[in-house]
């Protein structure tokens, strides 16, 4: 898929995100907008996956685990736009009886989701388990994850980091949404992560860095990481992003982490995001 | 005279180890994960013969539970092994989200449960785990009575699709379940039929209840003993059938009163028929260092406690 096509999808996904959260006056637009370009490239250009006939086991498919489950709006939109379920279902987000729970879940059987997430720090372990099963099954497809940067404050992440390097889980590509912001403020102030690159290198991982809003760079970096699979080390991509990317009044602050735009703000936001594929 | 054939003496954890090893031979989808307690959990035989399906995760239980949940994706049946304390309380949130809520086919196998872990003391003697696990939707809770039943249950739960908490222990105890008995999840075993009082027990307290039933028999009391190896889903039918006959019950377990088997039984009683119940369980207290049998005596979960509870509950029934 060419860069312009991916940009068009990303623009529509961003529209979906702000409309979904605004409709129910809840949800997490900031991180969702920040990870839109990454998830668009991952699902539309990188992953080998079957969006029309979802099955839980995903044998011979690449798998994706969203560890920072609160950015469910972007994932739901990308899944729907990929064909996992009807885009009209996006209108049910966070409503009673919906398959699109506030945080991703498996109990309502939403196609595309293999693990509940929301309580932070767990997705890397789950992905490692799935990656180990792929090895047992002689399935050489890849397991991808996405994590928040604030999420790295959870201890379980580092248990998983030790395991993946020690046991050579080399069919795993993790990505960190390095937007530098968390609920209480800047990550640097709340609990600095120090030198993140050095930390992951010291833990024995291949480390990449990329601009999470440059479609070409995302694509190139993911392909480089894919080339290193099967070579004895897990890989992690430190992805620099802007929380709220694409909506000017949401950028540059942690304040839109978990706050939805009101009707007036929604109109302004939609004015900045081109409708490329038709709203749901 | 109440007679039971005894098939030797062994610890229930060894039943788990043998069951797991047998699964290794017969079910290629079974994988095992352990957090640095391979010997204590008796997982050595599985490790020796099926090293490619054994995952040593180090002292990192949260990662182990998350991994086990992930490993089900692609059809594996993961058995995790560590002490009961580190299998539950330490990783409650991981179990809640990735195993129970996500409804993954993970078998959480927990050894050294309760006071009978002994000398290590209260840091390791969990008495709240049944409660924590039974409160989780989708989670089945199994507490087998002896070595043979632990082995049978370990094998049987591989065929049950869904999360299971399997709880067993460290002390060497008599084996009284037949080696060829069939374990059915959710189906209680009526070990002794009687008419004066029902004793409902699980785990090590089933043997203690057999001892109590013999003493009570000498006192002219006719005991019905139910081995309630599955706490959840509880075999309500077997329980109500027995209570209709005896009209009083003693529950016996190596757990807190709060959250335990007795509490599950009490719920059935309050909803169906009001009969008196006595609880043989630990009453809102941590344990301490000591030998397993000393601790059972001190914390009143021993044979004489069951006898006294039975006499008391019969008196209440007749009052």
HADDOCK unambig.tbl for C-alpha pairs under 7 A between the chains (distance, minus, plus):
assign (segid A and resid 56 and name CA) (segid B and resid 73 and name CA) 6.40 0.50 0.50
assign (segid A and resid 57 and name CA) (segid B and resid 73 and name CA) 4.65 0.50 0.50
assign (segid A and resid 57 and name CA) (segid B and resid 74 and name CA) 4.16 0.50 0.50
assign (segid A and resid 57 and name CA) (segid B and resid 75 and name CA) 6.41 0.50 0.50
assign (segid A and resid 58 and name CA) (segid B and resid 74 and name CA) 6.48 0.50 0.50
assign (segid A and resid 59 and name CA) (segid B and resid 74 and name CA) 5.97 0.50 0.50
assign (segid A and resid 105 and name CA) (segid B and resid 102 and name CA) 6.69 0.50 0.50
assign (segid A and resid 106 and name CA) (segid B and resid 102 and name CA) 5.47 0.50 0.50
assign (segid A and resid 107 and name CA) (segid B and resid 101 and name CA) 6.99 0.50 0.50
assign (segid A and resid 107 and name CA) (segid B and resid 102 and name CA) 6.38 0.50 0.50
assign (segid A and resid 115 and name CA) (segid B and resid 98 and name CA) 6.43 0.50 0.50
assign (segid A and resid 115 and name CA) (segid B and resid 102 and name CA) 5.73 0.50 0.50
assign (segid A and resid 116 and name CA) (segid B and resid 97 and name CA) 6.14 0.50 0.50
assign (segid A and resid 116 and name CA) (segid B and resid 98 and name CA) 6.11 0.50 0.50
assign (segid A and resid 116 and name CA) (segid B and resid 102 and name CA) 5.55 0.50 0.50
assign (segid A and resid 117 and name CA) (segid B and resid 97 and name CA) 6.90 0.50 0.50
assign (segid A and resid 122 and name CA) (segid B and resid 66 and name CA) 6.22 0.50 0.50
assign (segid A and resid 122 and name CA) (segid B and resid 94 and name CA) 6.98 0.50 0.50
assign (segid A and resid 125 and name CA) (segid B and resid 63 and name CA) 5.20 0.50 0.50
assign (segid A and resid 125 and name CA) (segid B and resid 66 and name CA) 4.77 0.50 0.50
assign (segid A and resid 125 and name CA) (segid B and resid 67 and name CA) 4.85 0.50 0.50
assign (segid A and resid 126 and name CA) (segid B and resid 66 and name CA) 4.61 0.50 0.50
assign (segid A and resid 126 and name CA) (segid B and resid 67 and name CA) 4.64 0.50 0.50
assign (segid A and resid 126 and name CA) (segid B and resid 69 and name CA) 6.01 0.50 0.50
assign (segid A and resid 126 and name CA) (segid B and resid 70 and name CA) 4.13 0.50 0.50
assign (segid A and resid 127 and name CA) (segid B and resid 70 and name CA) 5.89 0.50 0.50
assign (segid A and resid 128 and name CA) (segid B and resid 67 and name CA) 5.92 0.50 0.50
assign (segid A and resid 128 and name CA) (segid B and resid 70 and name CA) 6.95 0.50 0.50
assign (segid A and resid 129 and name CA) (segid B and resid 67 and name CA) 3.87 0.50 0.50
assign (segid A and resid 129 and name CA) (segid B and resid 68 and name CA) 5.94 0.50 0.50
assign (segid A and resid 129 and name CA) (segid B and resid 69 and name CA) 6.93 0.50 0.50
assign (segid A and resid 129 and name CA) (segid B and resid 70 and name CA) 4.26 0.50 0.50
assign (segid A and resid 129 and name CA) (segid B and resid 71 and name CA) 4.34 0.50 0.50
assign (segid A and resid 130 and name CA) (segid B and resid 70 and name CA) 4.46 0.50 0.50
assign (segid A and resid 130 and name CA) (segid B and resid 71 and name CA) 4.64 0.50 0.50
assign (segid A and resid 130 and name CA) (segid B and resid 73 and name CA) 5.82 0.50 0.50
assign (segid A and resid 132 and name CA) (segid B and resid 71 and name CA) 6.76 0.50 0.50
assign (segid A and resid 133 and name CA) (segid B and resid 71 and name CA) 5.27 0.50 0.50
assign (segid A and resid 133 and name CA) (segid B and resid 74 and name CA) 6.20 0.50 0.50
assign (segid A and resid 133 and name CA) (segid B and resid 76 and name CA) 6.90 0.50 0.50
assign (segid A and resid 134 and name CA) (segid B and resid 74 and name CA) 6.92 0.50 0.50
assign (segid A and resid 156 and name CA) (segid B and resid 62 and name CA) 6.15 0.50 0.50
assign (segid A and resid 156 and name CA) (segid B and resid 63 and name CA) 6.10 0.50 0.50
assign (segid A and resid 159 and name CA) (segid B and resid 60 and name CA) 5.99 0.50 0.50
assign (segid A and resid 159 and name CA) (segid B and resid 63 and name CA) 6.00 0.50 0.50
assign (segid A and resid 160 and name CA) (segid B and resid 63 and name CA) 5.69 0.50 0.50
assign (segid A and resid 163 and name CA) (segid B and resid 57 and name CA) 6.74 0.50 0.50
